[in-house]
Amino acid sequence: QVQLVESGGGLVQPGGSLRLSCAASGSINSIYVMGWYRQAPGKQRELVATITSADSTNLADSVKGRFTISRDNAKNTVYLQMNGLKPEDTAVYYCYRQNRISGYVAWGQGTQVTVSS
């Protein structure tokens, strides 16, 4: 089993920044993809960003140029740096980690991001 613990959400004004963290523990393998989904009330879940164990990254068009995903292997942690936040970025953000060998997916508990003046 893999456990994911998220942190870093909160309330920020438009144009502000936040950094989300997702720390993995447990039965961690070395071939994986990690990323962030978000879901706003009344909207479909959206894949925001992914990063693989080979350092390949992908960002949704809606956040390109504003968000960055990175990882710290020593800490088994993935980060989502969010700059230039907009009200439409308001959502619960969920971290996930997929074992690319077994396909097993672990989820974080979710963290609320609210962008409002």
C-alpha positions, 0 to 999 in steps of 0.5 A: 500500500502507498499512502499520500499526504497532501499539504499546502492548500489555502485561500489566496488572492487572484494573482497569488501563489501557492505550492502544494506538496504530496508526500508518498510513503509505504510500498513505493516502487521506482517506476511511477507517474504522479500528478494532480487532479482538481475538482470544482463544485459542479464541474468534472474532474480535471487532470492538472499536471503529471510527472513520471519517474523519468521526469517527463511532465505534462500540464493541462492547457488551462495552467500552462505558463502558470503552474509547474510540477516537480519532484524530490526523489529523496523525499518521495514528494511531488510539488505543484507550484501554482503562480498567477492564480485565478478564481477559476483555479478554485477547487479541491486538488487531489494528488495521485500516484500510479505504479506503472508496473501493477497499475495500482493507483493511490490517492491523497485526501485532497486539499482545498485551494480557494482563489478569491479577493 
